Amino acid sequence: MAANNGQMIGEVAAQSKAALAIDALAASLTGRKPVETKKASLADKFPFLKR
């Protein structure tokens, strides 16, 4: 589906087996760990709460 739409696998199904395998392969080839996504906090959603 991703190839047909011209998208990356990680965009279409980030937690699929194929996407996770590609991430693991890239991490082992480059020696870097995959970037952990940070969950948005309530203050990120409402900037006026950052006082």
C-alpha positions as a Markdown table, in Angstrom:
| # | Residue | x | y | z |
|---|---|---|---|---|
| 1 | Met | 0.0 | 0.0 | 0.0 |
| 2 | Ala | 2.8 | 2.4 | 0.8 |
| 3 | Ala | 4.6 | 1.8 | -2.5 |
| 4 | Asn | 1.4 | 2.4 | -4.4 |
| 5 | Asn | 0.8 | 5.7 | -2.6 |
| 6 | Gly | 4.4 | 6.8 | -2.9 |
| 7 | Gln | 4.8 | 6.9 | 0.9 |
| 8 | Met | 7.3 | 5.3 | 3.2 |
| 9 | Ile | 6.4 | 2.2 | 5.2 |
| 10 | Gly | 6.9 | 4.0 | 8.5 |
| 11 | Glu | 4.3 | 6.6 | 7.5 |
| 12 | Val | 1.7 | 4.1 | 6.6 |
| 13 | Ala | 2.2 | 1.4 | 9.3 |
| 14 | Ala | 4.9 | 2.4 | 11.7 |
| 15 | Gln | 4.5 | -0.7 | 14.0 |
| 16 | Ser | 4.3 | -3.3 | 11.2 |
| 17 | Lys | 6.8 | -6.1 | 11.1 |
| 18 | Ala | 8.3 | -4.7 | 7.9 |
| 19 | Ala | 8.8 | -1.2 | 9.3 |
| 20 | Leu | 10.3 | -2.6 | 12.5 |
| 21 | Ala | 12.7 | -4.9 | 10.6 |
| 22 | Ile | 13.9 | -2.0 | 8.4 |
| 23 | Asp | 14.4 | 0.2 | 11.5 |
| 24 | Ala | 16.4 | -2.6 | 13.1 |
| 25 | Leu | 18.5 | -3.1 | 10.0 |
| 26 | Ala | 19.2 | 0.6 | 9.7 |
| 27 | Ala | 20.2 | 0.7 | 13.4 |
| 28 | Ser | 22.6 | -2.2 | 13.1 |
| 29 | Leu | 24.2 | -0.8 | 9.9 |
| 30 | Thr | 24.7 | 2.7 | 11.2 |
| 31 | Gly | 25.3 | 1.9 | 14.9 |
| 32 | Arg | 22.6 | 4.3 | 16.0 |
| 33 | Lys | 19.5 | 3.6 | 18.0 |
| 34 | Pro | 16.1 | 4.5 | 16.5 |
| 35 | Val | 14.7 | 7.8 | 17.6 |
| 36 | Glu | 12.2 | 7.4 | 20.4 |
| 37 | Thr | 9.1 | 9.5 | 19.8 |
| 38 | Lys | 8.1 | 11.7 | 22.7 |
| 39 | Lys | 4.4 | 11.8 | 23.6 |
| 40 | Ala | 3.0 | 15.3 | 23.5 |
| 41 | Ser | 2.2 | 16.6 | 27.0 |
| 42 | Leu | -0.7 | 18.8 | 27.9 |
| 43 | Ala | 1.6 | 21.9 | 27.9 |
| 44 | Asp | 2.7 | 21.1 | 24.3 |
| 45 | Lys | -0.9 | 21.1 | 23.2 |
| 46 | Phe | -1.7 | 24.4 | 25.0 |
| 47 | Pro | 1.3 | 26.7 | 24.9 |
| 48 | Phe | -0.3 | 29.2 | 27.4 |
| 49 | Leu | 0.2 | 26.5 | 30.1 |
| 50 | Lys | 4.0 | 26.8 | 29.9 |
| 51 | Arg | 4.2 | 29.6 | 32.4 |
